[in-house]
Amino acid sequence: MFGQMNASGYTATWKTTSERIEGTRYYTDMPRLNYGTLLENIVVLEATRICHDDETPDQSLAFASAFAMPPLTQCWCIPNEETNNPLFNNAFLTQLAAHRHKPQTIQGLWSLCINNIPRVPVASFHGDQAILYTTAGPNGALLASMLTVQRGREIHLWINDDGGRYRHDAKGSDRSTLDQARLLVGGQTAGTAYELCGTFPNTVNSLRKW
């Protein structure tokens, strides 16, 4: 079971002790850099690749994701994310997407999402928040599905959205995650997508049956 990774950045500050002078503790704001998204994307992609490499022709991949964001979610939800993420932000991803990349790579899959040629619906980071950037990044299930489409393999998805913070409410988003992966990649692959609204772990019985 792969864990779900975020496509969008979080905005937060940590209080950290910078130094102690004459017995007085001074605190400064430290921005939370969103490099966790980069790591999570790589882990999901490479774990999917390893599973496919070990498959026999009659096997397929099963991918379960709880507390999932919509397949394509806007990259950053407020402007100061650009400052908090000086090397990994909307501007960087847009520049990256302007170049050609090898298929089945993190750069190539990101670029397909950023360019979004088939105009797959983009969801806001929060359901009640206006989209500031139309560029979007993939959730874990979409990223794994896109690689699977490019590999010509089969994948079965169990995707649990809690129906609260991350609502799958982008206009026109009636296509499944697997359908959106096929559109973005421009290919076909066998598989299924079971997408469930509910609070995990209350949905664990559904996962058992799946």
MIKEPA-298133 format. One record per residue (C-alpha): residue number from 1; residue in three letters; y, z, x negated. Coordinates in nm, 2 decimals, m for minus. Last residue first. Layout:
BEGIN
<site n="NUM" res="ALA" yy="Y" zz="Z" xx="X"/>
...
//
This chain:
BEGIN
<site n="210" res="TRP" yy="m0.42" zz="m0.22" xx="1.14"/>
<site n="209" res="LYS" yy="m0.59" zz="0.06" xx="1.33"/>
<site n="208" res="ARG" yy="m0.50" zz="0.31" xx="1.05"/>
<site n="207" res="LEU" yy="m0.14" zz="0.18" xx="1.03"/>
<site n="206" res="SER" yy="m0.10" zz="0.22" xx="1.41"/>
<site n="205" res="ASN" yy="m0.22" zz="0.58" xx="1.37"/>
<site n="204" res="VAL" yy="0.04" zz="0.63" xx="1.10"/>
<site n="203" res="THR" yy="0.33" zz="0.55" xx="1.34"/>
<site n="202" res="ASN" yy="0.43" zz="0.91" xx="1.38"/>
<site n="201" res="PRO" yy="0.46" zz="0.92" xx="1.00"/>
<site n="200" res="PHE" yy="0.69" zz="0.73" xx="1.02"/>
<site n="199" res="THR" yy="0.94" zz="0.70" xx="1.31"/>
<site n="198" res="GLY" yy="0.89" zz="0.40" xx="1.54"/>
<site n="197" res="CYS" yy="0.95" zz="0.02" xx="1.56"/>
<site n="196" res="LEU" yy="0.65" zz="m0.19" xx="1.46"/>
<site n="195" res="GLU" yy="0.62" zz="m0.53" xx="1.29"/>
<site n="194" res="TYR" yy="0.28" zz="m0.68" xx="1.26"/>
<site n="193" res="ALA" yy="0.30" zz="m1.00" xx="1.05"/>
<site n="192" res="THR" yy="0.00" zz="m1.23" xx="1.01"/>
<site n="191" res="GLY" yy="m0.12" zz="m1.47" xx="0.74"/>
<site n="190" res="ALA" yy="m0.18" zz="m1.82" xx="0.63"/>
<site n="189" res="THR" yy="0.07" zz="m2.00" xx="0.41"/>
<site n="188" res="GLN" yy="0.33" zz="m2.27" xx="0.46"/>
<site n="187" res="GLY" yy="0.62" zz="m2.39" xx="0.24"/>
<site n="186" res="GLY" yy="1.00" zz="m2.43" xx="0.23"/>
<site n="185" res="VAL" yy="1.05" zz="m2.11" xx="0.03"/>
<site n="184" res="LEU" yy="1.32" zz="m1.97" xx="0.26"/>
<site n="183" res="LEU" yy="1.16" zz="m2.10" xx="0.58"/>
<site n="182" res="ARG" yy="0.81" zz="m1.97" xx="0.49"/>
<site n="181" res="ALA" yy="0.95" zz="m1.63" xx="0.40"/>
<site n="180" res="GLN" yy="1.13" zz="m1.62" xx="0.73"/>
<site n="179" res="ASP" yy="0.81" zz="m1.69" xx="0.92"/>
<site n="178" res="LEU" yy="0.64" zz="m1.41" xx="0.72"/>
<site n="177" res="THR" yy="0.91" zz="m1.17" xx="0.81"/>
<site n="176" res="SER" yy="0.87" zz="m1.26" xx="1.18"/>
<site n="175" res="ARG" yy="1.12" zz="m1.48" xx="1.36"/>
<site n="174" res="ASP" yy="1.34" zz="m1.33" xx="1.64"/>
<site n="173" res="SER" yy="1.63" zz="m1.26" xx="1.40"/>
<site n="172" res="GLY" yy="1.87" zz="m1.48" xx="1.60"/>
<site n="171" res="LYS" yy="2.15" zz="m1.22" xx="1.58"/>
<site n="170" res="ALA" yy="2.06" zz="m0.95" xx="1.32"/>
<site n="169" res="ASP" yy="1.92" zz="m0.64" xx="1.50"/>
<site n="168" res="HIS" yy="1.63" zz="m0.52" xx="1.29"/>
<site n="167" res="ARG" yy="1.77" zz="m0.17" xx="1.28"/>
<site n="166" res="TYR" yy="1.78" zz="0.02" xx="0.96"/>
<site n="165" res="ARG" yy="1.93" zz="0.36" xx="1.04"/>
<site n="164" res="GLY" yy="1.75" zz="0.40" xx="1.37"/>
<site n="163" res="GLY" yy="1.45" zz="0.19" xx="1.48"/>
<site n="162" res="ASP" yy="1.23" zz="0.35" xx="1.22"/>
<site n="161" res="ASP" yy="1.11" zz="0.01" xx="1.10"/>
<site n="160" res="ASN" yy="0.74" zz="m0.02" xx="1.02"/>
<site n="159" res="ILE" yy="0.61" zz="m0.34" xx="0.87"/>
<site n="158" res="TRP" yy="0.24" zz="m0.41" xx="0.85"/>
<site n="157" res="LEU" yy="0.19" zz="m0.75" xx="0.68"/>
<site n="156" res="HIS" yy="m0.11" zz="m0.98" xx="0.62"/>
<site n="155" res="ILE" yy="m0.10" zz="m1.22" xx="0.33"/>
<site n="154" res="GLU" yy="m0.28" zz="m1.55" xx="0.24"/>
<site n="153" res="ARG" yy="m0.24" zz="m1.75" xx="m0.07"/>
<site n="152" res="GLY" yy="m0.05" zz="m2.07" xx="m0.15"/>
<site n="151" res="ARG" yy="0.11" zz="m1.91" xx="m0.46"/>
<site n="150" res="GLN" yy="0.46" zz="m2.01" xx="m0.34"/>
<site n="149" res="VAL" yy="0.39" zz="m1.87" xx="0.00"/>
<site n="148" res="THR" yy="0.25" zz="m1.55" xx="m0.16"/>
<site n="147" res="LEU" yy="0.56" zz="m1.51" xx="m0.37"/>
<site n="146" res="MET" yy="0.78" zz="m1.54" xx="m0.06"/>
<site n="145" res="SER" yy="0.56" zz="m1.29" xx="0.13"/>
<site n="144" res="ALA" yy="0.59" zz="m1.03" xx="m0.15"/>
<site n="143" res="LEU" yy="0.97" zz="m1.06" xx="m0.14"/>
<site n="142" res="LEU" yy="0.98" zz="m1.05" xx="0.24"/>
<site n="141" res="ALA" yy="0.77" zz="m0.74" xx="0.25"/>
<site n="140" res="GLY" yy="0.97" zz="m0.56" xx="m0.01"/>
<site n="139" res="ASN" yy="1.31" zz="m0.63" xx="0.15"/>
<site n="138" res="PRO" yy="1.50" zz="m0.93" xx="0.05"/>
<site n="137" res="GLY" yy="1.86" zz="m0.96" xx="m0.06"/>
<site n="136" res="ALA" yy="2.16" zz="m1.10" xx="0.13"/>
<site n="135" res="THR" yy="2.48" zz="m1.30" xx="0.08"/>
<site n="134" res="THR" yy="2.70" zz="m1.30" xx="0.39"/>
<site n="133" res="TYR" yy="2.91" zz="m1.02" xx="0.23"/>
<site n="132" res="LEU" yy="3.13" zz="m0.80" xx="0.45"/>
<site n="131" res="ILE" yy="2.89" zz="m0.78" xx="0.75"/>
<site n="130" res="ALA" yy="3.03" zz="m0.55" xx="1.02"/>
<site n="129" res="GLN" yy="2.87" zz="m0.21" xx="1.05"/>
<site n="128" res="ASP" yy="2.70" zz="m0.08" xx="1.37"/>
<site n="127" res="GLY" yy="2.35" zz="m0.17" xx="1.27"/>
<site n="126" res="HIS" yy="2.39" zz="m0.04" xx="0.91"/>
<site n="125" res="PHE" yy="2.33" zz="m0.26" xx="0.61"/>
<site n="124" res="SER" yy="2.42" zz="m0.56" xx="0.81"/>
<site n="123" res="ALA" yy="2.15" zz="m0.81" xx="0.89"/>
<site n="122" res="VAL" yy="2.14" zz="m1.17" xx="0.77"/>
<site n="121" res="PRO" yy="1.98" zz="m1.44" xx="0.99"/>
<site n="120" res="VAL" yy="1.79" zz="m1.71" xx="0.80"/>
<site n="119" res="ARG" yy="2.03" zz="m1.99" xx="0.73"/>
<site n="118" res="PRO" yy="1.77" zz="m2.25" xx="0.61"/>
<site n="117" res="ILE" yy="1.96" zz="m2.28" xx="0.28"/>
<site n="116" res="ASN" yy="1.97" zz="m1.90" xx="0.21"/>
<site n="115" res="ASN" yy="2.15" zz="m1.94" xx="m0.12"/>
<site n="114" res="ILE" yy="2.12" zz="m1.57" xx="m0.18"/>
<site n="113" res="CYS" yy="1.76" zz="m1.55" xx="m0.06"/>
<site n="112" res="LEU" yy="1.64" zz="m1.86" xx="m0.25"/>
<site n="111" res="SER" yy="1.83" zz="m1.73" xx="m0.56"/>
<site n="110" res="TRP" yy="1.65" zz="m1.39" xx="m0.54"/>
<site n="109" res="LEU" yy="1.32" zz="m1.57" xx="m0.53"/>
<site n="108" res="GLY" yy="1.40" zz="m1.78" xx="m0.84"/>
<site n="107" res="GLN" yy="1.54" zz="m1.49" xx="m1.04"/>
<site n="106" res="ILE" yy="1.25" zz="m1.26" xx="m0.96"/>
<site n="105" res="THR" yy="1.01" zz="m1.54" xx="m1.07"/>
<site n="104" res="GLN" yy="0.75" zz="m1.72" xx="m0.87"/>
<site n="103" res="PRO" yy="0.93" zz="m2.05" xx="m0.90"/>
<site n="102" res="LYS" yy="1.13" zz="m2.12" xx="m1.22"/>
<site n="101" res="HIS" yy="1.51" zz="m2.10" xx="m1.19"/>
<site n="100" res="ARG" yy="1.79" zz="m2.34" xx="m1.11"/>
<site n="99" res="HIS" yy="2.14" zz="m2.20" xx="m1.14"/>
<site n="98" res="ALA" yy="2.40" zz="m2.12" xx="m0.88"/>
<site n="97" res="ALA" yy="2.19" zz="m1.83" xx="m0.75"/>
<site n="96" res="LEU" yy="2.27" zz="m1.63" xx="m1.07"/>
<site n="95" res="GLN" yy="2.64" zz="m1.66" xx="m1.01"/>
<site n="94" res="THR" yy="2.60" zz="m1.53" xx="m0.65"/>
<site n="93" res="LEU" yy="2.38" zz="m1.25" xx="m0.78"/>
<site n="92" res="PHE" yy="2.64" zz="m1.14" xx="m1.04"/>
<site n="91" res="ALA" yy="2.93" zz="m1.15" xx="m0.79"/>
<site n="90" res="ASN" yy="2.72" zz="m0.95" xx="m0.53"/>
<site n="89" res="ASN" yy="2.64" zz="m0.68" xx="m0.78"/>
<site n="88" res="PHE" yy="2.43" zz="m0.59" xx="m1.08"/>
<site n="87" res="LEU" yy="2.65" zz="m0.56" xx="m1.40"/>
<site n="86" res="PRO" yy="2.95" zz="m0.37" xx="m1.27"/>
<site n="85" res="ASN" yy="2.76" zz="m0.17" xx="m1.01"/>
<site n="84" res="ASN" yy="2.99" zz="0.11" xx="m0.90"/>
<site n="83" res="THR" yy="3.29" zz="m0.12" xx="m0.91"/>
<site n="82" res="GLU" yy="3.13" zz="m0.39" xx="m0.70"/>
<site n="81" res="GLU" yy="2.99" zz="m0.12" xx="m0.47"/>
<site n="80" res="ASN" yy="3.36" zz="m0.03" xx="m0.41"/>
<site n="79" res="PRO" yy="3.38" zz="m0.31" xx="m0.16"/>
<site n="78" res="ILE" yy="3.15" zz="m0.17" xx="0.11"/>
<site n="77" res="CYS" yy="2.81" zz="m0.29" xx="0.24"/>
<site n="76" res="TRP" yy="2.66" zz="m0.46" xx="m0.06"/>
<site n="75" res="CYS" yy="2.37" zz="m0.71" xx="m0.06"/>
<site n="74" res="GLN" yy="2.36" zz="m0.79" xx="0.31"/>
<site n="73" res="THR" yy="2.00" zz="m0.74" xx="0.45"/>
<site n="72" res="LEU" yy="1.74" zz="m1.02" xx="0.47"/>
<site n="71" res="PRO" yy="1.39" zz="m0.90" xx="0.58"/>
<site n="70" res="PRO" yy="1.54" zz="m0.61" xx="0.79"/>
<site n="69" res="MET" yy="1.50" zz="m0.27" xx="0.62"/>
<site n="68" res="ALA" yy="1.16" zz="m0.11" xx="0.63"/>
<site n="67" res="PHE" yy="1.10" zz="0.26" xx="0.68"/>
<site n="66" res="ALA" yy="0.73" zz="0.20" xx="0.61"/>
<site n="65" res="SER" yy="0.58" zz="m0.10" xx="0.44"/>
<site n="64" res="ALA" yy="0.22" zz="m0.22" xx="0.44"/>
<site n="63" res="PHE" yy="0.10" zz="m0.53" xx="0.25"/>
<site n="62" res="ALA" yy="m0.25" zz="m0.67" xx="0.28"/>
<site n="61" res="LEU" yy="m0.35" zz="m0.95" xx="0.05"/>
<site n="60" res="SER" yy="m0.62" zz="m1.20" xx="0.12"/>
<site n="59" res="GLN" yy="m0.98" zz="m1.25" xx="0.00"/>
<site n="58" res="ASP" yy="m1.22" zz="m1.55" xx="0.04"/>
<site n="57" res="PRO" yy="m1.10" zz="m1.73" xx="m0.27"/>
<site n="56" res="THR" yy="m1.14" zz="m1.41" xx="m0.49"/>
<site n="55" res="GLU" yy="m0.83" zz="m1.21" xx="m0.55"/>
<site n="54" res="ASP" yy="m0.75" zz="m1.05" xx="m0.89"/>
<site n="53" res="ASP" yy="m0.45" zz="m1.28" xx="m0.96"/>
<site n="52" res="HIS" yy="m0.32" zz="m1.23" xx="m0.61"/>
<site n="51" res="CYS" yy="m0.32" zz="m0.85" xx="m0.66"/>
<site n="50" res="ILE" yy="m0.15" zz="m0.88" xx="m0.99"/>
<site n="49" res="ARG" yy="0.12" zz="m1.10" xx="m0.85"/>
<site n="48" res="THR" yy="0.19" zz="m0.86" xx="m0.56"/>
<site n="47" res="ALA" yy="0.22" zz="m0.58" xx="m0.81"/>
<site n="46" res="GLU" yy="0.46" zz="m0.79" xx="m1.02"/>
<site n="45" res="LEU" yy="0.68" zz="m0.87" xx="m0.72"/>
<site n="44" res="VAL" yy="0.69" zz="m0.51" xx="m0.59"/>
<site n="43" res="VAL" yy="0.76" zz="m0.36" xx="m0.93"/>
<site n="42" res="ILE" yy="1.03" zz="m0.62" xx="m1.01"/>
<site n="41" res="ASN" yy="1.21" zz="m0.56" xx="m0.68"/>
<site n="40" res="GLU" yy="1.19" zz="m0.19" xx="m0.73"/>
<site n="39" res="LEU" yy="1.34" zz="m0.20" xx="m1.07"/>
<site n="38" res="LEU" yy="1.63" zz="m0.42" xx="m0.96"/>
<site n="37" res="THR" yy="1.69" zz="m0.20" xx="m0.66"/>
<site n="36" res="GLY" yy="1.69" zz="0.11" xx="m0.88"/>
<site n="35" res="TYR" yy="1.97" zz="m0.04" xx="m1.07"/>
<site n="34" res="ASN" yy="2.21" zz="0.07" xx="m0.80"/>
<site n="33" res="LEU" yy="2.45" zz="0.27" xx="m1.02"/>
<site n="32" res="ARG" yy="2.55" zz="0.60" xx="m0.87"/>
<site n="31" res="PRO" yy="2.91" zz="0.65" xx="m0.97"/>
<site n="30" res="MET" yy="2.98" zz="0.97" xx="m1.17"/>
<site n="29" res="ASP" yy="3.26" zz="1.20" xx="m1.04"/>
<site n="28" res="THR" yy="3.37" zz="1.46" xx="m1.29"/>
<site n="27" res="TYR" yy="3.31" zz="1.83" xx="m1.31"/>
<site n="26" res="TYR" yy="3.46" zz="2.09" xx="m1.54"/>
<site n="25" res="ARG" yy="3.29" zz="2.42" xx="m1.61"/>
<site n="24" res="THR" yy="3.52" zz="2.69" xx="m1.76"/>
<site n="23" res="GLY" yy="3.39" zz="2.92" xx="m2.03"/>
<site n="22" res="GLU" yy="3.65" zz="2.81" xx="m2.28"/>
<site n="21" res="ILE" yy="3.56" zz="2.44" xx="m2.23"/>
<site n="20" res="ARG" yy="3.23" zz="2.34" xx="m2.09"/>
<site n="19" res="GLU" yy="3.16" zz="1.96" xx="m2.07"/>
<site n="18" res="SER" yy="3.09" zz="1.68" xx="m1.83"/>
<site n="17" res="THR" yy="2.89" zz="1.86" xx="m1.57"/>
<site n="16" res="THR" yy="2.78" zz="1.61" xx="m1.31"/>
<site n="15" res="LYS" yy="2.87" zz="1.57" xx="m0.95"/>
<site n="14" res="TRP" yy="2.69" zz="1.26" xx="m0.81"/>
<site n="13" res="THR" yy="2.86" zz="1.00" xx="m0.61"/>
<site n="12" res="ALA" yy="2.71" zz="0.78" xx="m0.34"/>
<site n="11" res="THR" yy="2.73" zz="0.43" xx="m0.20"/>
<site n="10" res="TYR" yy="2.39" zz="0.27" xx="m0.16"/>
<site n="9" res="GLY" yy="2.31" zz="m0.09" xx="m0.25"/>
<site n="8" res="SER" yy="2.13" zz="m0.33" xx="m0.03"/>
<site n="7" res="ALA" yy="1.79" zz="m0.50" xx="m0.08"/>
<site n="6" res="ASN" yy="1.60" zz="m0.18" xx="m0.06"/>
<site n="5" res="MET" yy="1.24" zz="m0.14" xx="m0.16"/>
<site n="4" res="GLN" yy="0.94" zz="m0.06" xx="0.07"/>
<site n="3" res="GLY" yy="0.64" zz="0.10" xx="m0.10"/>
<site n="2" res="PHE" yy="0.33" zz="m0.10" xx="m0.15"/>
<site n="1" res="MET" yy="0.00" zz="0.00" xx="0.00"/>
//
